[in-house]
Amino acid sequence: MVKRTTVLLENNVYDALVKESLERYKNSKSVSKVMNEILEKALSNRGKLLSLIHSKKLAKTTAKEFERFRAGLSESV
């Protein structure tokens, strides 16, 4: 089901949506379609990320161990 609404966009965001609409659909009238596609993908990815964050972890580490590991990575660069 489609809902009609008004969205206030910054000029640069609007310009990017129009550009994407022209690239995907060869017209500037598909901005809503492009916006829906982008939002659906972003929301889906957010759900996947939250699922990963809250899933059972395969390894355990302490904050101190992680900081040592991270420091080691920085030193090797």
N, C-alpha and C positions, 0 to 999 in steps of 0.2 A: 504494500500500500504506500502510495506517495503522499507526502505532506508538503504543503507550500509554506515557505517561511522567507523572512528577509534576513540576510546576513551582511553585516558591515565588514568590508575587507579593506585592508591597507592597499594603496595603489600598486605596490610591488607584488603583493599576493594576487590581486586581480589580474595584473599583467601576465604573471606566470601561469595562471589558470587559462587565460585566453590563448596564450602561446601553446600550452599543452593541448587545448581543445582543437586548435588549428592543426597541430601535428597529428593528433589521433583521428579526428573526424572531419578534417578539411573545412571546418566552419567555426565561427566564434559563438554559435548559439548552444553549444553543448557543454558550456561551463558547469552547469549543475550536474551533468552526467560525470564529468571529469572529477568534480569535487566529491561526489558520492563514491566513486571508485577509489580515490585517494583515502578518504575517511574510512571506508570499509577495510582497506588493506591495513591502515594504521591501527584500527581498533582490533583487528584480527591478530596482528603482531603483538599488540599489548597483551591480549589474552594469552598468547603463547608464552610471552615473557613471564607473566604472572604465574602461569602453570609451571614453568621451569623453576622459578624462584621457590615455589611452595612444594615442589616435588621432593620425594625421598632422595637424599644425597648418597652418592656411592662412596665418597671419601670424607673423612673428618679431619679438620685442622683447627688449630687455635688462631686467634688474631695475631699473636706473636709469631707463630710459624709462618703465617701468610706474609707478614711484614718482612721477615727475613728472606723469604723466597722472592718477594717483589724487589727488595734492595739488591739481591743478587742479580736479578734481571737488569736492573739499572746499571750495575757495575760492568756487566759484560758488553754493554753497548759502546 
